[in-house]
Amino acid sequence: MLSASTFGALIIGIDDLRRLTVAVAFELAGAAVAGALFAWRQRLLAYPMLALEFFARPVFALSVVSSICSFTAQNLTFVSLPFFLEEVLGQSAVETGLLMTPWPTAVGCTAPIAGWPVDRRYPAGILGGIGLVALSLGLVLVAFQEAHAAASRIAWCMAICGVGFGFFQSPNNRAILSSAPPERAGSASGILASARLVGQTLGAALVGLIFALTSGRPGGIGHGAT
């Protein structure tokens, strides 16, 4: 209940930020209080849902935060880009789907390849860093697409994002799981899954916030997507 209250109030608070009312302050404060109580409760349990002691390990903490940020960036793009492609570039729903496809396709092709050097004891931090650089480059290229951008150019930018995302996730996931004690691998896996869902949810909520803040400007949703 405390976990659901924490994340529920946090996501609702982010979504309601556009109104800047007292209710928003209560929602975010409620998320902070519930989160503190949840963390306190977990420290008292022999087998906690959230193994907070893992975060005392710098590699584990950094890898989890990086995972949340990467999934937030991914979902920001996945949720907002279809509006840009359809509202600004005038693409059809089918064309939009095809232009989005290179990202997951590149992830599917790259992630297994990225796992191979990690298994050969290459540093996961270096490999994951390379993936983050490629992902950041792809996101910058996507962000600076013009209103008359060619479909092939958008597809290549999405593919670069997918390559970077896939090359980051495998080493980063390995770093999270390997930095936890072997007998607590289940707890580390749960935190890994939670990091992914928190990032995806935050990304979608932030898109809603951006669209709400820009809905009154010329261009409406298209302006927000741009």
N, C-alpha and C positions, 0 to 999 in steps of 0.2 A: 504493500500500500504506500509506503514511504517512497519507494522507487518510482511508482507510477505517478504519485503526487508531484515529485520533483520534476520529472521530465514533462509531465502534462502541463503543469503551471508554467514551466519555462517556455515551451513551444507556444502556448496560448498567449503568454506575455509578449513574446517576440511578434506574433501575428497581430496583436493589438497595439503595438508601439505607435502605429500611425495615428492613433487617437490621442495619445499623451494625456490620459485621464488618471484620476486617482485609482481606478480599478486596475490599471496597468501596473502601477506601483505596488499594489497589494498582490497581484499575480506574481511579479518578479520577486518580491519579498517572500511570498509563500514558497516559491521554488527554492530560494536560498535557505529558509528555515527547514523545509522538508529535507533538503539535501544534507544539511548539517546533522539533523536527527538521524537520517539514513546512515551517514558515515559513522556517527557515534554508535548506532545500533550494531553495525557490521563489526566494529572493533570488539564487541562483547561476545561474538559468536565463535565457536571453535571451527565451524565450517561456514564462513560467510558467503553470501551471494556475490559480494564485491570484495575481492581480496585487496584491501587498501595497502597492505604492507608491500605489495609488488611495486607500487609507485615510488617507493623509496629507492628503487634501482633506476638510475638515470636513463639507461638504455630503454628500459621498459616504458617509463613515463614518456620519454620523447617519442618513441615509436607509436604509442597510443594516441598522443596529441597529433602527430603527423597523419595518422590514419583518419582521425576525425576531420582534420582540415582538408585532406585530399577528397574525402567523400562529400564534404560540404561543397567544395569547388565543383565536383562532378555533377552533383544534383542541381546546383545553381545553373549550370550549363544545360543539363538535360531538360529542366523544367522551363527555362526561359527561352532557349534557342528556337523551339518550334514556333513560338509567337513571333520571333524576329523573322524567321524564314517565311512564314505565311503572311503576317501583317505588313512587313516592310519589304521583303523581296518578292512577295506575290507567288510563292511556291504553293503547289497543291499539297494535300495531305500525303499522297503517295510520294511525291518528290521530297517532301520534308522527311518522311521516314527513311527514304533511301540516303539522304544526306546525313542523317544521324547514324546510319549503320556502320560507317568506317570505325567509329570509336569502339563499340563493343567487339567488332570483328578483330581489330588490332589488339585489344586486350586478350581475347581468346587465343590469338597466335603468339603473343609476346610473353604472357605470364608463364607458360611452361618452359620457355627458353630461359627466362630470367631465373627460374628455380634451379636450373642446372648448375651455373657457377656457384650459387649459394651452397649446393650440396657438395661442391668441390672445395669448400672452405674459403672461398673468396669473401672479403668483408661485406657483410650485408649493408652496412652503413654507406659504403662507397657506391654499391650498386643501386641502393634505394635513392641516394642523392642524385645519381645520374638520371634515374627515372623522374624524380621531382623536377629537375631542370627541364627535361623534355616536356613534361606536363605543363609546366609554367609557360614555356615557349609556345606551346600549342594554344593555351588559353589566351595568351596575349594576342596571337595571330587571329584567333576567333573574335576577340573583343574589338579588333580594329577592322573588321570586315565592312566594306562600303555597301551602300544600298544597292549598288549595281554589281556586286561581286559575282564572279562566275561560279557555277556549281562545282566545277572541278577544284577550284581553289578552296572552297569551303570543305569539300570532302578530304582534301589533303591535310588541312588544319585539324579536322576531327581525327584523322588517322594519327597525326603526331601526338595529339592528346591521348589517344588510346595506347600508343606505344609507350609513352611516358608513364601512364597510369598502370599498365600491366607490368612494366619493368620495375615500378616502385612497390607494388603490392606484394609480390612474392617474397622479396628479401625482407620487407618490413614485417610481414606476417611471421616469417621465420625468426626475426629478431625478437618479436613479442613472445613467441612460444618458447624459444630457447633460453630467454633470460629469466624465465620462471622455473622454480624447482620441478623436476620431472614428475613428482607425485602430485603436483598441483596444476598439471597441464590442463585439466578440465576447467579450472577457474580462469586460467589465462585465456583459454579459448572462448569462454563466456564474455570476458572483457573485450576481446577482439571483435566478437559479433556485436556487442553493444556499441563499440566505437563506430562500427560501420553504420548501424541504424541511427545513432545520434547524429552523425555527420549528414546522412541522407535527409533526415528530418529537418535539421537546421537549414540545409540548403533549400529545401522546398519552402520552409517558413520565411526565409529571407527573400525569396522570389516574390512571395505574396506580399511581403512588406514593401518591397520596391515598387511593385505594380500599384499598390494602394497609395503610396506617396506620390506617384506620377500620374494617377488616373485623371486628375483634373487639368493636366497640361495638354497642349495641342498634340495630337497623335495618340492619346490614350494608352492602351496596352502596348501598341507599337513603340511608343516613346519609351515606356518602361523597359521593354525588351532591348531596345537599342542601348 
